[in-house]
Amino acid sequence: MEVLEAIRKRRSIRKYKGDPLPEDTFHRILEAGRLAPSGKNFQPWKFIVVRDERIKHQLAEASARQYFIAEAPIIIVACGFPEQSYARLGRYMSSWAVDVAIALQQMMLQATAEGVSTCWIGAFEEQEVKKILQVPEEVRVLGLTPLGYPAEDPPARPRKPLEQIISYDRYY
Ligand SMILES: Cc1cc2nc3c(=O)[nH]c(=O)nc-3n(C[C@H](O)[C@H](O)[C@H](O)COP(=O)(O)O)c2cc1C
């Protein structure tokens, strides 16, 4: 699948079939994240693959009770290492969240290309998620996504037109 085709096809899916993913499909999805760029190539990330039903349910509880995420056979929890990332992005911020987001999004696009669905989950209680998964204190949780075959086929959600989001040669 062409990149733009995958970008166009991706949707946030909030209903899943429980069918497992073939191992090679799953491996390609992880590989797409592994190959992501990062500030100074520090790769300040770790992705926790959760398949255990009880842990998936706990993660759904900790994610504003968004129980649909536990319907999927896998939940990926994207973690970042602020202390091991490029500290001076734009000279004002650490790059870890950007790095982890790029890697997770690459996984999500590869998933789309494989016919596997995802949904960025940002509404979660970080401390609860860390406790459930025994994440060390200095490691941060950026986001989660379910990974599974879709049980719904929603239409594309609206986006701003290009004219509104692009300017040329200066900001306007
Ligand atoms: C940082 C971030 C956090 C999000 N958090 C949630 C969430 O907690 N629950 C949810 O159902 N969708 C969540 N979404 C999905 C957005 O609602 C969705 O991407 C947006 O409405 C556009 O729809 P689309 O992804 O189908 O194009 C999140 C997306 C992003 C990028």
PDBQT file of the ligand as one rigid body, heavy atoms in Angstrom, charges set to zero:
ROOT
HETATM    1  C1  LIG A 201      -2.941  12.734  21.087  1.00  0.00    +0.000 C 
HETATM    2  C2  LIG A 201      -4.254  12.058  20.756  1.00  0.00    +0.000 A 
HETATM    3  C3  LIG A 201      -5.050  11.600  21.789  1.00  0.00    +0.000 A 
HETATM    4  C4  LIG A 201      -6.258  10.951  21.510  1.00  0.00    +0.000 A 
HETATM    5  N1  LIG A 201      -6.980  10.397  22.538  1.00  0.00    +0.000 NA
HETATM    6  C5  LIG A 201      -8.080   9.664  22.245  1.00  0.00    +0.000 A 
HETATM    7  C6  LIG A 201      -8.765   8.961  23.276  1.00  0.00    +0.000 A 
HETATM    8  O1  LIG A 201      -8.394   8.955  24.446  1.00  0.00    +0.000 OA
HETATM    9  N2  LIG A 201      -9.856   8.244  22.918  1.00  0.00    +0.000 N 
HETATM   10  C7  LIG A 201     -10.307   8.157  21.629  1.00  0.00    +0.000 A 
HETATM   11  O2  LIG A 201     -11.299   7.465  21.394  1.00  0.00    +0.000 OA
HETATM   12  N3  LIG A 201      -9.662   8.817  20.627  1.00  0.00    +0.000 NA
HETATM   13  C8  LIG A 201      -8.571   9.553  20.903  1.00  0.00    +0.000 A 
HETATM   14  N4  LIG A 201      -7.875  10.159  19.889  1.00  0.00    +0.000 N 
HETATM   15  C9  LIG A 201      -8.334  10.011  18.498  1.00  0.00    +0.000 C 
HETATM   16  C10 LIG A 201      -8.894  11.308  17.924  1.00  0.00    +0.000 C 
HETATM   17  O3  LIG A 201     -10.150  11.570  18.498  1.00  0.00    +0.000 OA
HETATM   18  C11 LIG A 201      -8.997  11.148  16.378  1.00  0.00    +0.000 C 
HETATM   19  O4  LIG A 201      -7.700  10.958  15.851  1.00  0.00    +0.000 OA
HETATM   20  C12 LIG A 201      -9.632  12.349  15.703  1.00  0.00    +0.000 C 
HETATM   21  O5  LIG A 201     -10.959  12.516  16.148  1.00  0.00    +0.000 OA
HETATM   22  C13 LIG A 201      -9.660  12.193  14.172  1.00  0.00    +0.000 C 
HETATM   23  O6  LIG A 201     -10.287  10.983  13.789  1.00  0.00    +0.000 OA
HETATM   24  P1  LIG A 201      -9.500   9.916  12.913  1.00  0.00    +0.000 P 
HETATM   25  O7  LIG A 201      -8.323   9.449  13.703  1.00  0.00    +0.000 OA
HETATM   26  O8  LIG A 201     -10.492   8.786  12.658  1.00  0.00    +0.000 OA
HETATM   27  O9  LIG A 201      -9.075  10.590  11.646  1.00  0.00    +0.000 OA
HETATM   28  C14 LIG A 201      -6.691  10.816  20.161  1.00  0.00    +0.000 A 
HETATM   29  C15 LIG A 201      -5.858  11.283  19.140  1.00  0.00    +0.000 A 
HETATM   30  C16 LIG A 201      -4.654  11.881  19.424  1.00  0.00    +0.000 A 
HETATM   31  C17 LIG A 201      -3.762  12.293  18.288  1.00  0.00    +0.000 C 
ENDROOT
TORSDOF 0
